[in-house]
């Protein structure tokens, strides 16, 4: 998708107007300083490699995604920092990873991923109920459901129900019940005891 | 020895997860006497998807190596599913063959990147553009749900695009790696719940049975991202008010798809498409971004290695 020389000249002029200098001139020094390839830098910026190439060569004028411009400025700040030269390659890599924002990966370890994103008690839908019980309750659920099906857990609970009713309840609540019940159970048993404030729990 | 498969055992949170890495590949790596394996495509260095040359069909394809679950009957299952799911907006294997402990799935090579790539390049998309992409996604979902399959991992990274210099979107819903059929067969059984957190419907977070409406929720979140330009949604993401310039009708379609209660979502992907059509948005080409720049879908793969 090449464009005419006129268009490139016009785009470069627009880039000077918008970004202070043509994007190629602004971006190229970063590659040297960071020891990154163009496609490596594109990955950190959250742009595709062809898009970065088009912007740097003036085939396109504008960075349409504002998040990309923010990341570009964050990288420039990093490089301009007097402390930058003292950073090791691993430290630079870590800082770039912080700046870059990769898309969420598919996960089967969902419980962990979820609780990392929304720490217990901070979720927007938390309604203040069972704060602190969400993550552990779900981990117990995940563990049980990893090793046995709902039917197996139910059968196991039946086996022990007579002699160990509390244990059977744990299996049923975490193994086959709803998450809200598990959280309530966790809050009632563990947190209630830890906090010494069982009356506050439902 | 043309190929070295090494097994690395790595501890996961609830057990052992086995990863395979390809240790050494020389250029003459041929699988099944038919597929010459070439460069890695797809995201990240760990992707198991490669460009390959299919000597039987005389064309390049995307070859994905999937760990074999059971006996050879898997090949039959793959073939049957692929036939049932064939649709212009669905990417399924057109051929498969055994490769040691793996199954090779051959698919059309879609080289325009994913919707995730497009959102990275352009940020939020014009409403009529987002509506078109959403419609194509819903068409794909309508078809696979009709075939009794729930995708379970609908997200921008799994919506692949054909390249287009005028930005005409042609999306293909890909990666049925964790799809669940009516028969209950899963391709991946590593965890109880699979998917990507922000796109998982609340009822799935609460451990209910998977169903077609969880795909509608995820499709709604894809629409939400296209219209807001925001990053990945949080679990139980609130949709919020429509961004400036987004028609109220379109926003309400997206908001209904994202309803917390599955009963409040459209009854089917087809019903959602009808609601979308009622918005009467028209996409013109060449497509332009909200700030007036040409919206092009680049070829992200380039010429094949020789």
HADDOCK unambig.tbl for C-alpha pairs under 7 A between the chains (distance, minus, plus):
assign (segid A and resid 46 and name CA) (segid B and resid 120 and name CA) 5.41 0.50 0.50
assign (segid A and resid 47 and name CA) (segid B and resid 120 and name CA) 5.19 0.50 0.50
assign (segid A and resid 47 and name CA) (segid B and resid 121 and name CA) 5.02 0.50 0.50
assign (segid A and resid 48 and name CA) (segid B and resid 117 and name CA) 6.22 0.50 0.50
assign (segid A and resid 48 and name CA) (segid B and resid 121 and name CA) 6.29 0.50 0.50
assign (segid A and resid 50 and name CA) (segid B and resid 298 and name CA) 6.78 0.50 0.50
assign (segid A and resid 50 and name CA) (segid B and resid 300 and name CA) 6.71 0.50 0.50
assign (segid A and resid 51 and name CA) (segid B and resid 121 and name CA) 6.60 0.50 0.50
assign (segid A and resid 64 and name CA) (segid B and resid 122 and name CA) 4.91 0.50 0.50
assign (segid A and resid 64 and name CA) (segid B and resid 123 and name CA) 6.22 0.50 0.50
assign (segid A and resid 64 and name CA) (segid B and resid 291 and name CA) 6.92 0.50 0.50
assign (segid A and resid 65 and name CA) (segid B and resid 120 and name CA) 6.70 0.50 0.50
assign (segid A and resid 65 and name CA) (segid B and resid 121 and name CA) 6.22 0.50 0.50
assign (segid A and resid 65 and name CA) (segid B and resid 122 and name CA) 4.80 0.50 0.50
assign (segid A and resid 65 and name CA) (segid B and resid 123 and name CA) 4.01 0.50 0.50
assign (segid A and resid 66 and name CA) (segid B and resid 123 and name CA) 6.90 0.50 0.50
assign (segid A and resid 103 and name CA) (segid B and resid 232 and name CA) 6.74 0.50 0.50
assign (segid A and resid 104 and name CA) (segid B and resid 196 and name CA) 6.59 0.50 0.50
assign (segid A and resid 104 and name CA) (segid B and resid 232 and name CA) 6.74 0.50 0.50
assign (segid A and resid 105 and name CA) (segid B and resid 196 and name CA) 6.30 0.50 0.50
assign (segid A and resid 106 and name CA) (segid B and resid 195 and name CA) 5.29 0.50 0.50
assign (segid A and resid 106 and name CA) (segid B and resid 196 and name CA) 4.65 0.50 0.50
assign (segid A and resid 107 and name CA) (segid B and resid 194 and name CA) 5.81 0.50 0.50
assign (segid A and resid 107 and name CA) (segid B and resid 195 and name CA) 5.63 0.50 0.50
assign (segid A and resid 107 and name CA) (segid B and resid 196 and name CA) 5.82 0.50 0.50
assign (segid A and resid 108 and name CA) (segid B and resid 190 and name CA) 6.44 0.50 0.50
assign (segid A and resid 108 and name CA) (segid B and resid 191 and name CA) 4.88 0.50 0.50
assign (segid A and resid 108 and name CA) (segid B and resid 193 and name CA) 5.94 0.50 0.50
assign (segid A and resid 108 and name CA) (segid B and resid 194 and name CA) 4.24 0.50 0.50
assign (segid A and resid 108 and name CA) (segid B and resid 195 and name CA) 6.46 0.50 0.50
assign (segid A and resid 109 and name CA) (segid B and resid 191 and name CA) 6.39 0.50 0.50
assign (segid A and resid 110 and name CA) (segid B and resid 193 and name CA) 6.47 0.50 0.50
assign (segid A and resid 110 and name CA) (segid B and resid 194 and name CA) 6.47 0.50 0.50
assign (segid A and resid 110 and name CA) (segid B and resid 197 and name CA) 6.77 0.50 0.50
assign (segid A and resid 114 and name CA) (segid B and resid 197 and name CA) 6.10 0.50 0.50
assign (segid A and resid 143 and name CA) (segid B and resid 14 and name CA) 6.35 0.50 0.50
assign (segid A and resid 145 and name CA) (segid B and resid 192 and name CA) 6.38 0.50 0.50
assign (segid A and resid 146 and name CA) (segid B and resid 191 and name CA) 6.45 0.50 0.50
assign (segid A and resid 146 and name CA) (segid B and resid 192 and name CA) 6.00 0.50 0.50
assign (segid A and resid 178 and name CA) (segid B and resid 206 and name CA) 6.23 0.50 0.50
assign (segid A and resid 178 and name CA) (segid B and resid 207 and name CA) 6.88 0.50 0.50
assign (segid A and resid 179 and name CA) (segid B and resid 206 and name CA) 5.39 0.50 0.50
